[in-house]
């Protein structure tokens, strides 16, 4: 992405305005970890162009009880107040994270937004956000899992790299 700010002059001396350079939509996967923070900072220092729209995407891990797919009617008989309390706690936790991410955008004076995506797999959530936003690039941190753990548990960054249709930048924290 190279941005040229040029106007052309016609043979009659008339200035012909060129189209403004396109802005990029950059998805940054955020989870509150130092790895995600490092990727965000690395993006700012090395890739960010003025005019980029930065979309910080958070895919919260919900309490297992709140996933509808884990419900078996005979297994759970929960009082309404308990369930409402769990939902409120999750809502408050997610909002606190989102507000922290929004503060990062303000702190760096960036144009963009913070988005929460509900998905059972964080990689799918990031890809859904990228597709919805028609993003140009995805930036992720890497936890640096060893090969054995990555084989059994999977890696969000590996998943996104292998399933994305747009460039993915994975930043490994030193």
C-alpha positions as protocol buffer text, in pm:
chain_id: "A"
residue {
  index: 1
  type: UNK
  ca { x: 0 y: 0 z: 0 }
}
residue {
  index: 2
  type: UNK
  ca { x: 167 y: 313 z: -122 }
}
residue {
  index: 3
  type: UNK
  ca { x: -17 y: 639 z: -92 }
}
residue {
  index: 4
  type: UNK
  ca { x: 55 y: 910 z: -344 }
}
residue {
  index: 5
  type: UNK
  ca { x: -78 y: 1257 z: -292 }
}
residue {
  index: 6
  type: UNK
  ca { x: -50 y: 1404 z: -641 }
}
residue {
  index: 7
  type: UNK
  ca { x: -261 y: 1630 z: -853 }
}
residue {
  index: 8
  type: UNK
  ca { x: -226 y: 1641 z: -1227 }
}
residue {
  index: 9
  type: UNK
  ca { x: -230 y: 1953 z: -1438 }
}
residue {
  index: 10
  type: UNK
  ca { x: -404 y: 1940 z: -1776 }
}
residue {
  index: 11
  type: UNK
  ca { x: -260 y: 2093 z: -2091 }
}
residue {
  index: 12
  type: UNK
  ca { x: -482 y: 2396 z: -2034 }
}
residue {
  index: 13
  type: UNK
  ca { x: -335 y: 2451 z: -1686 }
}
residue {
  index: 14
  type: UNK
  ca { x: -643 y: 2320 z: -1505 }
}
residue {
  index: 15
  type: UNK
  ca { x: -571 y: 2120 z: -1189 }
}
residue {
  index: 16
  type: UNK
  ca { x: -721 y: 1773 z: -1202 }
}
residue {
  index: 17
  type: UNK
  ca { x: -779 y: 1637 z: -856 }
}
residue {
  index: 18
  type: UNK
  ca { x: -683 y: 1277 z: -809 }
}
residue {
  index: 19
  type: UNK
  ca { x: -888 y: 1042 z: -597 }
}
residue {
  index: 20
  type: UNK
  ca { x: -792 y: 1036 z: -232 }
}
residue {
  index: 21
  type: UNK
  ca { x: -589 y: 732 z: -132 }
}
residue {
  index: 22
  type: UNK
  ca { x: -799 y: 445 z: -4 }
}
residue {
  index: 23
  type: UNK
  ca { x: -793 y: 383 z: 366 }
}
residue {
  index: 24
  type: UNK
  ca { x: -711 y: 38 z: 494 }
}
residue {
  index: 25
  type: UNK
  ca { x: -925 y: -149 z: 741 }
}
residue {
  index: 26
  type: UNK
  ca { x: -695 y: -323 z: 986 }
}
residue {
  index: 27
  type: UNK
  ca { x: -829 y: -586 z: 1226 }
}
residue {
  index: 28
  type: UNK
  ca { x: -623 y: -633 z: 1542 }
}
residue {
  index: 29
  type: UNK
  ca { x: -715 y: -934 z: 1755 }
}
residue {
  index: 30
  type: UNK
  ca { x: -724 y: -830 z: 2120 }
}
residue {
  index: 31
  type: UNK
  ca { x: -770 y: -1042 z: 2431 }
}
residue {
  index: 32
  type: UNK
  ca { x: -600 y: -835 z: 2701 }
}
residue {
  index: 33
  type: UNK
  ca { x: -281 y: -1042 z: 2693 }
}
residue {
  index: 34
  type: UNK
  ca { x: 69 y: -898 z: 2665 }
}
residue {
  index: 35
  type: UNK
  ca { x: 101 y: -1083 z: 2332 }
}
residue {
  index: 36
  type: UNK
  ca { x: -198 y: -901 z: 2184 }
}
residue {
  index: 37
  type: UNK
  ca { x: -77 y: -568 z: 2326 }
}
residue {
  index: 38
  type: UNK
  ca { x: 265 y: -628 z: 2171 }
}
residue {
  index: 39
  type: UNK
  ca { x: 107 y: -702 z: 1830 }
}
residue {
  index: 40
  type: UNK
  ca { x: -98 y: -382 z: 1854 }
}
residue {
  index: 41
  type: UNK
  ca { x: 209 y: -174 z: 1941 }
}
residue {
  index: 42
  type: UNK
  ca { x: 415 y: -345 z: 1667 }
}
residue {
  index: 43
  type: UNK
  ca { x: 143 y: -267 z: 1415 }
}
residue {
  index: 44
  type: UNK
  ca { x: 145 y: 100 z: 1522 }
}
residue {
  index: 45
  type: UNK
  ca { x: 524 y: 128 z: 1501 }
}
residue {
  index: 46
  type: UNK
  ca { x: 577 y: -63 z: 1176 }
}
residue {
  index: 47
  type: UNK
  ca { x: 265 y: -95 z: 963 }
}
residue {
  index: 48
  type: UNK
  ca { x: 14 y: 177 z: 1052 }
}
residue {
  index: 49
  type: UNK
  ca { x: -55 y: 446 z: 794 }
}
residue {
  index: 50
  type: UNK
  ca { x: -230 y: 768 z: 876 }
}
residue {
  index: 51
  type: UNK
  ca { x: -591 y: 722 z: 775 }
}
residue {
  index: 52
  type: UNK
  ca { x: -606 y: 351 z: 857 }
}
residue {
  index: 53
  type: UNK
  ca { x: -925 y: 242 z: 1026 }
}
residue {
  index: 54
  type: UNK
  ca { x: -822 y: 24 z: 1319 }
}
residue {
  index: 55
  type: UNK
  ca { x: -1076 y: -230 z: 1439 }
}
residue {
  index: 56
  type: UNK
  ca { x: -986 y: -397 z: 1767 }
}
residue {
  index: 57
  type: UNK
  ca { x: -1167 y: -732 z: 1778 }
}
residue {
  index: 58
  type: UNK
  ca { x: -1233 y: -914 z: 2104 }
}
residue {
  index: 59
  type: UNK
  ca { x: -1376 y: -1266 z: 2107 }
}
residue {
  index: 60
  type: UNK
  ca { x: -1465 y: -1324 z: 2472 }
}
residue {
  index: 61
  type: UNK
  ca { x: -1452 y: -1669 z: 2623 }
}
residue {
  index: 62
  type: UNK
  ca { x: -1791 y: -1709 z: 2784 }
}
residue {
  index: 63
  type: UNK
  ca { x: -1852 y: -1915 z: 3094 }
}
residue {
  index: 64
  type: UNK
  ca { x: -1921 y: -2271 z: 2975 }
}
residue {
  index: 65
  type: UNK
  ca { x: -2262 y: -2266 z: 3142 }
}
residue {
  index: 66
  type: UNK
  ca { x: -2372 y: -1979 z: 2916 }
}
residue {
  index: 67
  type: UNK
  ca { x: -2307 y: -2167 z: 2591 }
}
residue {
  index: 68
  type: UNK
  ca { x: -2645 y: -2289 z: 2472 }
}
residue {
  index: 69
  type: UNK
  ca { x: -2484 y: -2595 z: 2310 }
}
residue {
  index: 70
  type: UNK
  ca { x: -2375 y: -2722 z: 2653 }
}
residue {
  index: 71
  type: UNK
  ca { x: -2726 y: -2722 z: 2797 }
}
residue {
  index: 72
  type: UNK
  ca { x: -2908 y: -3044 z: 2871 }
}
residue {
  index: 73
  type: UNK
  ca { x: -3248 y: -2961 z: 3021 }
}
residue {
  index: 74
  type: UNK
  ca { x: -3243 y: -3244 z: 3272 }
}
residue {
  index: 75
  type: UNK
  ca { x: -2893 y: -3151 z: 3392 }
}
residue {
  index: 76
  type: UNK
  ca { x: -2959 y: -2796 z: 3499 }
}
residue {
  index: 77
  type: UNK
  ca { x: -3223 y: -2649 z: 3719 }
}
residue {
  index: 78
  type: UNK
  ca { x: -3097 y: -2305 z: 3805 }
}
residue {
  index: 79
  type: UNK
  ca { x: -3275 y: -2029 z: 3984 }
}
residue {
  index: 80
  type: UNK
  ca { x: -3349 y: -1731 z: 3767 }
}
residue {
  index: 81
  type: UNK
  ca { x: -3151 y: -1493 z: 3992 }
}
residue {
  index: 82
  type: UNK
  ca { x: -2839 y: -1710 z: 3969 }
}
residue {
  index: 83
  type: UNK
  ca { x: -2856 y: -1719 z: 3589 }
}
residue {
  index: 84
  type: UNK
  ca { x: -2920 y: -1344 z: 3567 }
}
residue {
  index: 85
  type: UNK
  ca { x: -2625 y: -1284 z: 3798 }
}
residue {
  index: 86
  type: UNK
  ca { x: -2397 y: -1496 z: 3577 }
}
residue {
  index: 87
  type: UNK
  ca { x: -2509 y: -1313 z: 3264 }
}
residue {
  index: 88
  type: UNK
  ca { x: -2458 y: -973 z: 3431 }
}
residue {
  index: 89
  type: UNK
  ca { x: -2108 y: -1072 z: 3551 }
}
residue {
  index: 90
  type: UNK
  ca { x: -2011 y: -1183 z: 3199 }
}
residue {
  index: 91
  type: UNK
  ca { x: -2159 y: -864 z: 3051 }
}
residue {
  index: 92
  type: UNK
  ca { x: -1966 y: -646 z: 3297 }
}
residue {
  index: 93
  type: UNK
  ca { x: -1640 y: -836 z: 3237 }
}
residue {
  index: 94
  type: UNK
  ca { x: -1673 y: -803 z: 2859 }
}
residue {
  index: 95
  type: UNK
  ca { x: -1763 y: -433 z: 2880 }
}
residue {
  index: 96
  type: UNK
  ca { x: -1461 y: -363 z: 3102 }
}
residue {
  index: 97
  type: UNK
  ca { x: -1233 y: -523 z: 2841 }
}
residue {
  index: 98
  type: UNK
  ca { x: -1400 y: -334 z: 2554 }
}
residue {
  index: 99
  type: UNK
  ca { x: -1366 y: -3 z: 2740 }
}
residue {
  index: 100
  type: UNK
  ca { x: -996 y: -77 z: 2798 }
}
residue {
  index: 101
  type: UNK
  ca { x: -948 y: -143 z: 2427 }
}
residue {
  index: 102
  type: UNK
  ca { x: -1137 y: 176 z: 2337 }
}
residue {
  index: 103
  type: UNK
  ca { x: -900 y: 366 z: 2568 }
}
residue {
  index: 104
  type: UNK
  ca { x: -606 y: 229 z: 2365 }
}
residue {
  index: 105
  type: UNK
  ca { x: -754 y: 377 z: 2047 }
}
residue {
  index: 106
  type: UNK
  ca { x: -809 y: 713 z: 2218 }
}
residue {
  index: 107
  type: UNK
  ca { x: -462 y: 708 z: 2374 }
}
residue {
  index: 108
  type: UNK
  ca { x: -303 y: 672 z: 2031 }
}
residue {
  index: 109
  type: UNK
  ca { x: -553 y: 908 z: 1864 }
}
residue {
  index: 110
  type: UNK
  ca { x: -658 y: 641 z: 1616 }
}
residue {
  index: 111
  type: UNK
  ca { x: -966 y: 632 z: 1401 }
}
residue {
  index: 112
  type: UNK
  ca { x: -1151 y: 308 z: 1442 }
}
residue {
  index: 113
  type: UNK
  ca { x: -1365 y: 106 z: 1675 }
}
residue {
  index: 114
  type: UNK
  ca { x: -1377 y: -185 z: 1915 }
}
residue {
  index: 115
  type: UNK
  ca { x: -1589 y: -485 z: 1833 }
}
residue {
  index: 116
  type: UNK
  ca { x: -1693 y: -787 z: 2037 }
}
residue {
  index: 117
  type: UNK
  ca { x: -1771 y: -1105 z: 1845 }
}
residue {
  index: 118
  type: UNK
  ca { x: -1938 y: -1403 z: 2007 }
}
residue {
  index: 119
  type: UNK
  ca { x: -1800 y: -1729 z: 1873 }
}
residue {
  index: 120
  type: UNK
  ca { x: -1709 y: -2066 z: 2020 }
}
residue {
  index: 121
  type: UNK
  ca { x: -1373 y: -2044 z: 1839 }
}
residue {
  index: 122
  type: UNK
  ca { x: -1174 y: -1718 z: 1864 }
}
residue {
  index: 123
  type: UNK
  ca { x: -1022 y: -1774 z: 1519 }
}
residue {
  index: 124
  type: UNK
  ca { x: -1366 y: -1798 z: 1360 }
}
residue {
  index: 125
  type: UNK
  ca { x: -1475 y: -1483 z: 1543 }
}
residue {
  index: 126
  type: UNK
  ca { x: -1177 y: -1288 z: 1411 }
}
residue {
  index: 127
  type: UNK
  ca { x: -1240 y: -1411 z: 1057 }
}
residue {
  index: 128
  type: UNK
  ca { x: -1611 y: -1322 z: 1081 }
}
residue {
  index: 129
  type: UNK
  ca { x: -1522 y: -969 z: 1191 }
}
residue {
  index: 130
  type: UNK
  ca { x: -1270 y: -935 z: 907 }
}
residue {
  index: 131
  type: UNK
  ca { x: -1528 y: -1046 z: 653 }
}
residue {
  index: 132
  type: UNK
  ca { x: -1802 y: -823 z: 797 }
}
residue {
  index: 133
  type: UNK
  ca { x: -1572 y: -520 z: 796 }
}
residue {
  index: 134
  type: UNK
  ca { x: -1423 y: -602 z: 455 }
}
residue {
  index: 135
  type: UNK
  ca { x: -1081 y: -577 z: 621 }
}
residue {
  index: 136
  type: UNK
  ca { x: -752 y: -550 z: 433 }
}
residue {
  index: 137
  type: UNK
  ca { x: -526 y: -714 z: 695 }
}
residue {
  index: 138
  type: UNK
  ca { x: -545 y: -899 z: 1027 }
}
residue {
  index: 139
  type: UNK
  ca { x: -283 y: -845 z: 1298 }
}
residue {
  index: 140
  type: UNK
  ca { x: -246 y: -1101 z: 1578 }
}
residue {
  index: 141
  type: UNK
  ca { x: -14 y: -1179 z: 1863 }
}
residue {
  index: 142
  type: UNK
  ca { x: 139 y: -1520 z: 1910 }
}
residue {
  index: 143
  type: UNK
  ca { x: 163 y: -1693 z: 2244 }
}
residue {
  index: 144
  type: UNK
  ca { x: 459 y: -1900 z: 2127 }
}
residue {
  index: 145
  type: UNK
  ca { x: 315 y: -2240 z: 2219 }
}
residue {
  index: 146
  type: UNK
  ca { x: 541 y: -2537 z: 2170 }
}
residue {
  index: 147
  type: UNK
  ca { x: 465 y: -2782 z: 1889 }
}
residue {
  index: 148
  type: UNK
  ca { x: 305 y: -3047 z: 2111 }
}
residue {
  index: 149
  type: UNK
  ca { x: 68 y: -2804 z: 2283 }
}
residue {
  index: 150
  type: UNK
  ca { x: -21 y: -2638 z: 1950 }
}
residue {
  index: 151
  type: UNK
  ca { x: -97 y: -2983 z: 1802 }
}
residue {
  index: 152
  type: UNK
  ca { x: -343 y: -3075 z: 2077 }
}
residue {
  index: 153
  type: UNK
  ca { x: -489 y: -2737 z: 2170 }
}
residue {
  index: 154
  type: UNK
  ca { x: -466 y: -2556 z: 1839 }
}
residue {
  index: 155
  type: UNK
  ca { x: -341 y: -2206 z: 1781 }
}
residue {
  index: 156
  type: UNK
  ca { x: -564 y: -1910 z: 1706 }
}
residue {
  index: 157
  type: UNK
  ca { x: -298 y: -1748 z: 1490 }
}
residue {
  index: 158
  type: UNK
  ca { x: -235 y: -2074 z: 1298 }
}
residue {
  index: 159
  type: UNK
  ca { x: -606 y: -2113 z: 1241 }
}
residue {
  index: 160
  type: UNK
  ca { x: -647 y: -1756 z: 1114 }
}
residue {
  index: 161
  type: UNK
  ca { x: -339 y: -1779 z: 890 }
}
residue {
  index: 162
  type: UNK
  ca { x: -468 y: -2097 z: 727 }
}
residue {
  index: 163
  type: UNK
  ca { x: -831 y: -1987 z: 686 }
}
residue {
  index: 164
  type: UNK
  ca { x: -802 y: -1617 z: 605 }
}
residue {
  index: 165
  type: UNK
  ca { x: -849 y: -1480 z: 255 }
}
residue {
  index: 166
  type: UNK
  ca { x: -658 y: -1162 z: 338 }
}
residue {
  index: 167
  type: UNK
  ca { x: -301 y: -1107 z: 465 }
}
residue {
  index: 168
  type: UNK
  ca { x: -238 y: -1196 z: 829 }
}
residue {
  index: 169
  type: UNK
  ca { x: 49 y: -1050 z: 1029 }
}
residue {
  index: 170
  type: UNK
  ca { x: 149 y: -1257 z: 1334 }
}
residue {
  index: 171
  type: UNK
  ca { x: 373 y: -1077 z: 1583 }
}
residue {
  index: 172
  type: UNK
  ca { x: 579 y: -1295 z: 1814 }
}
residue {
  index: 173
  type: UNK
  ca { x: 651 y: -1131 z: 2149 }
}
residue {
  index: 174
  type: UNK
  ca { x: 1025 y: -1144 z: 2221 }
}
